[in-house]
């Protein structure tokens, strides 16, 4: 990757080269949930634009203004004209900045990925909202809805101001987001997903509010492949609860089994609600994640 002067970079999160590539990128969401205002994402509706695409039979309750009366005169059956309607998708970035994200550069990677998705959304016609999970006391820090390339500076300033720390569980952060958010589309949840809370309920609530869940799990290198031996005391960085472990090395196979099972569980939770899930390592090269893995997985196009 080319070297750039930090004084010329538009953001500390991404290089200008990465920004230029991302500006030509679009989100690859499935777009089941969109709003009926103008945007880039097309669906078949009746009478919403001038670009005709098809007909369908009239059903009770349809707007008779869209009936093709010439066809009715010939066939004696009512048919509606269908047009291509362009829809606007809402994209929500939810970044977990709680205490567990402080370690092994997980939060910096989450912020980089959030910035990348934000650039892709703002380069299209999507409406973008961003939120950060920190302390219960301070609540959810939120960037109000914005759109267009001119909003990128606001997004970068918002993300760059994020500091790690706090005790808000992921599921409570999702609840706080849903309480404030209006709009249908996708929500990208960037987190290590280290919670003991009920993510099923949070997933159901998200889906019922018209948001596809794109879960992006970010784990540190030693969380993926711990190198431990002897007796250890494990301390929860958010709750301060601890667990004493003897002969830790002998438990690594059990740990790996549970870690992989949890990742599969998170994937099912997202996919069963019409979303997607991907786990990445915090130390994985950013270009590889953005322009290889996320493209191959269909998250970006």
C-alpha positions as CSV (number, residue, x, y, z in Angstrom):
1,X,0.0,0.0,0.0
2,X,1.3,3.4,-0.9
3,X,2.5,5.8,1.9
4,X,0.5,8.9,2.4
5,X,1.2,12.0,4.4
6,X,-1.1,12.0,7.5
7,X,-1.8,15.7,6.9
8,X,-3.3,15.0,3.5
9,X,-5.5,12.1,4.6
10,X,-9.2,12.8,4.8
11,X,-9.5,10.5,7.8
12,X,-7.2,8.6,10.1
13,X,-9.3,5.5,9.7
14,X,-8.7,4.9,5.9
15,X,-6.1,5.9,3.4
16,X,-7.1,8.0,0.5
17,X,-6.5,5.1,-1.8
18,X,-8.9,3.0,0.1
19,X,-11.5,5.8,0.1
20,X,-11.2,6.1,-3.6
21,X,-11.9,2.4,-4.1
22,X,-14.8,2.4,-1.6
23,X,-16.4,5.4,-3.3
24,X,-16.9,3.2,-6.3
25,X,-18.3,0.4,-4.1
26,X,-21.9,-0.2,-3.2
27,X,-23.5,-2.3,-0.4
28,X,-24.6,-5.7,-1.5
29,X,-27.6,-6.0,0.8
30,X,-30.6,-8.2,0.0
31,X,-32.9,-5.2,0.2
32,X,-36.0,-6.9,1.5
33,X,-36.6,-3.9,3.7
34,X,-36.6,-0.5,2.0
35,X,-38.6,2.7,2.2
36,X,-40.8,3.9,-0.6
37,X,-38.9,7.2,-1.1
38,X,-36.6,7.8,-4.0
39,X,-33.3,6.0,-4.1
40,X,-31.1,3.6,-6.0
41,X,-32.6,0.3,-5.2
42,X,-35.3,-0.9,-7.6
43,X,-38.4,-2.9,-6.9
44,X,-41.6,-3.6,-8.8
45,X,-44.5,-1.3,-7.7
46,X,-47.6,0.0,-9.5
47,X,-47.6,3.5,-10.9
48,X,-44.6,4.9,-9.0
49,X,-42.4,6.0,-11.9
50,X,-42.4,6.4,-15.7
51,X,-40.4,3.3,-16.5
52,X,-42.9,0.5,-17.3
53,X,-41.8,-3.1,-16.6
54,X,-44.8,-5.5,-16.5
55,X,-48.5,-6.1,-15.8
56,X,-50.3,-8.1,-13.1
57,X,-54.0,-8.9,-12.5
58,X,-56.0,-6.5,-10.4
59,X,-56.6,-7.5,-6.8
60,X,-59.2,-6.0,-4.5
61,X,-57.8,-2.9,-2.8
62,X,-55.5,-2.0,-5.7
63,X,-55.5,1.6,-6.9
64,X,-57.8,1.6,-10.0
65,X,-55.9,4.6,-11.4
66,X,-53.2,2.2,-12.4
67,X,-55.6,-0.1,-14.4
68,X,-54.8,-0.4,-18.1
69,X,-58.2,0.3,-19.5
70,X,-57.1,-0.6,-23.1
71,X,-56.3,-4.1,-22.0
72,X,-59.6,-4.2,-20.0
73,X,-61.5,-3.3,-23.1
74,X,-59.9,-6.2,-25.1
75,X,-59.8,-8.9,-22.4
76,X,-62.7,-7.8,-20.1
77,X,-60.4,-8.3,-17.2
78,X,-58.5,-5.6,-15.2
79,X,-54.7,-5.5,-15.2
80,X,-52.5,-3.1,-13.4
81,X,-49.4,-1.5,-15.0
82,X,-46.2,-2.2,-13.0
83,X,-43.3,0.3,-13.0
84,X,-39.8,0.2,-11.7
85,X,-39.8,2.2,-8.5
86,X,-36.5,3.4,-7.0
87,X,-36.3,3.0,-3.2
88,X,-34.1,4.4,-0.5
89,X,-32.4,2.1,1.9
90,X,-31.5,3.1,5.4
91,X,-28.0,1.9,6.6
92,X,-27.3,1.8,10.3
93,X,-23.8,1.3,11.7
94,X,-23.7,0.1,15.3
95,X,-20.2,0.0,16.7
96,X,-19.6,-1.8,20.0
97,X,-17.1,0.3,21.9
98,X,-17.6,-1.4,25.3
99,X,-14.6,-2.4,27.5
100,X,-14.0,-5.7,25.8
101,X,-13.4,-4.0,22.5
102,X,-10.4,-2.2,24.0
103,X,-8.1,-5.2,23.6
104,X,-6.0,-6.3,20.6
105,X,-7.1,-3.4,18.4
106,X,-10.6,-4.7,18.0
107,X,-12.2,-1.3,18.3
108,X,-9.8,0.4,15.7
109,X,-10.7,-2.3,13.2
110,X,-14.4,-2.0,13.9
111,X,-14.2,1.8,13.3
112,X,-12.3,1.3,10.1
113,X,-14.9,-1.2,8.8
114,X,-17.7,1.1,9.9
115,X,-16.1,4.0,8.0
116,X,-15.7,1.8,4.9
117,X,-19.4,0.7,5.0
118,X,-20.4,4.4,5.6
119,X,-18.4,5.6,2.5
120,X,-20.1,2.9,0.4
121,X,-23.6,3.9,1.7
122,X,-23.0,7.7,1.3
123,X,-21.6,7.2,-2.2
124,X,-24.9,5.7,-3.1
125,X,-28.4,6.9,-2.3
126,X,-28.7,5.4,1.1
127,X,-29.6,7.2,4.3
128,X,-26.9,6.6,6.9
129,X,-27.1,6.6,10.7
130,X,-24.3,5.6,13.0
131,X,-24.3,4.8,16.7
132,X,-21.7,3.7,19.4
133,X,-22.3,1.6,22.4
134,X,-20.4,2.7,25.6
135,X,-21.7,3.2,29.1
136,X,-25.1,2.5,30.4
137,X,-25.0,5.9,32.1
138,X,-24.1,7.9,29.1
139,X,-26.5,6.1,26.7
140,X,-26.1,5.6,23.0
141,X,-23.9,8.1,21.2
142,X,-25.6,8.7,17.8
143,X,-24.9,10.4,14.5
144,X,-28.3,11.6,13.1
145,X,-29.4,10.4,9.7
146,X,-27.4,11.9,6.8
147,X,-26.9,11.2,3.1
148,X,-24.6,12.1,0.2
149,X,-20.8,12.3,-0.1
150,X,-20.8,15.7,1.7
151,X,-21.7,13.9,4.9
152,X,-18.5,11.8,4.9
153,X,-16.7,14.4,7.0
154,X,-19.4,14.2,9.7
155,X,-19.1,10.4,9.7
156,X,-15.4,10.4,10.0
157,X,-15.4,13.0,12.9
158,X,-18.1,10.9,14.7
159,X,-16.1,7.7,14.4
160,X,-12.7,9.2,15.2
161,X,-14.1,10.6,18.4
162,X,-15.0,7.1,19.7
163,X,-13.2,6.0,22.9
164,X,-13.3,2.4,24.2
165,X,-14.8,1.6,27.5
166,X,-18.2,1.0,29.1
167,X,-20.4,-1.8,30.4
168,X,-23.4,-1.7,28.1
169,X,-24.1,-5.3,26.9
170,X,-24.6,-5.6,23.1
171,X,-28.2,-6.6,23.3
172,X,-29.0,-3.4,25.4
173,X,-27.2,-1.3,22.8
174,X,-29.3,-2.8,20.1
175,X,-32.5,-2.1,22.1
176,X,-31.4,1.5,22.6
177,X,-30.8,1.9,18.9
178,X,-34.2,0.5,17.9
179,X,-35.8,2.9,20.4
180,X,-34.5,5.9,18.5
181,X,-34.2,4.6,14.9
182,X,-36.8,5.2,12.2
183,X,-36.4,3.6,8.7
184,X,-36.1,0.3,7.0
185,X,-33.0,-1.2,5.6
186,X,-29.9,-2.9,7.1
187,X,-28.1,-2.6,10.4
188,X,-24.4,-3.5,10.5
189,X,-23.4,-4.6,14.1
190,X,-19.7,-4.5,14.5
191,X,-18.7,-6.2,17.8
192,X,-16.8,-9.0,19.4
193,X,-20.2,-10.4,20.5
194,X,-18.8,-11.3,23.9
195,X,-22.1,-11.1,25.8
196,X,-24.1,-13.5,27.9
197,X,-27.3,-11.7,27.1
198,X,-30.3,-12.7,24.9
199,X,-29.3,-12.0,21.3
200,X,-32.3,-13.9,20.0
201,X,-34.7,-11.3,21.4
202,X,-32.6,-8.5,20.1
203,X,-32.5,-10.2,16.6
204,X,-36.2,-10.7,16.6
205,X,-36.8,-7.0,17.5
206,X,-34.4,-5.8,14.8
207,X,-36.1,-8.0,12.1
208,X,-39.6,-6.9,13.2
209,X,-38.5,-3.2,12.8
210,X,-37.6,-3.8,9.2
211,X,-33.8,-4.0,9.5
212,X,-31.7,-6.8,8.1
213,X,-29.0,-7.8,10.5
214,X,-25.4,-7.8,9.1
215,X,-23.4,-9.2,12.0
216,X,-19.6,-8.6,11.8
217,X,-17.7,-10.3,14.6
218,X,-14.2,-8.9,15.3
219,X,-11.9,-11.1,17.5
220,X,-8.4,-10.5,18.6
221,X,-5.6,-12.9,17.7
222,X,-5.4,-14.5,21.2
223,X,-9.1,-14.9,21.3
224,X,-8.9,-16.9,18.1
225,X,-5.8,-18.9,19.1
226,X,-4.8,-18.4,22.7
227,X,-1.3,-19.3,23.8
228,X,-1.7,-20.1,27.5
229,X,-0.3,-22.5,30.0
230,X,-0.5,-23.2,33.7
231,X,-3.0,-21.7,36.1
232,X,-4.9,-18.5,35.1
233,X,-7.4,-16.0,36.5
234,X,-9.7,-14.8,33.8
235,X,-11.3,-11.4,34.5
236,X,-14.3,-10.0,32.6
237,X,-13.3,-6.5,31.6
238,X,-16.9,-5.2,31.8
239,X,-18.4,-6.9,34.9
240,X,-15.1,-7.6,36.8
241,X,-16.3,-11.1,37.4
242,X,-13.4,-13.6,37.5
243,X,-12.8,-17.3,36.8
244,X,-9.9,-19.3,38.0
245,X,-8.6,-21.9,35.5
246,X,-6.2,-24.7,36.3
247,X,-4.1,-26.4,33.6
248,X,-5.4,-24.0,30.9
249,X,-3.5,-25.6,28.1
250,X,-5.5,-28.8,28.5
251,X,-8.7,-26.9,28.0
252,X,-7.8,-25.3,24.7
253,X,-9.6,-27.9,22.6
254,X,-12.8,-27.3,24.6
255,X,-12.3,-23.6,24.2
256,X,-11.9,-23.8,20.5
257,X,-14.9,-26.1,20.2
258,X,-17.1,-23.6,22.1
259,X,-15.7,-20.6,20.2
260,X,-16.5,-22.1,16.8
261,X,-19.9,-23.3,18.0
262,X,-20.7,-19.8,19.2
263,X,-19.7,-18.3,15.9
264,X,-21.9,-20.8,14.0
265,X,-24.7,-19.9,16.4
266,X,-24.3,-16.2,15.7
267,X,-24.4,-16.9,11.9
268,X,-27.6,-18.9,12.2
269,X,-29.2,-16.1,14.3
270,X,-28.5,-13.6,11.6
271,X,-29.4,-15.7,8.6
272,X,-32.6,-17.0,10.1
273,X,-33.7,-13.4,10.3
274,X,-32.8,-12.6,6.7
275,X,-29.4,-11.2,7.4
276,X,-25.7,-12.2,7.1
277,X,-22.8,-12.8,9.4
278,X,-19.0,-12.8,9.1
279,X,-16.2,-13.3,11.6
280,X,-12.8,-11.5,11.0
281,X,-9.6,-11.2,12.9
282,X,-8.6,-7.8,14.2
283,X,-5.1,-8.2,12.8
284,X,-6.2,-9.4,9.3
285,X,-5.0,-7.0,6.6
286,X,-7.7,-4.4,6.1
287,X,-7.4,-4.4,2.2
288,X,-7.9,-8.2,2.3
289,X,-11.1,-7.8,4.4
290,X,-12.5,-5.0,2.4
291,X,-11.7,-5.9,-1.2
292,X,-11.5,-9.6,-1.0
293,X,-13.5,-11.2,1.8
294,X,-16.4,-8.8,1.9
295,X,-16.7,-8.8,-1.9
296,X,-16.6,-12.6,-2.1
297,X,-19.2,-12.8,0.6
298,X,-21.4,-10.3,-1.3
299,X,-21.4,-7.6,1.4
300,X,-19.8,-5.1,-1.0
301,X,-20.0,-5.0,-4.7
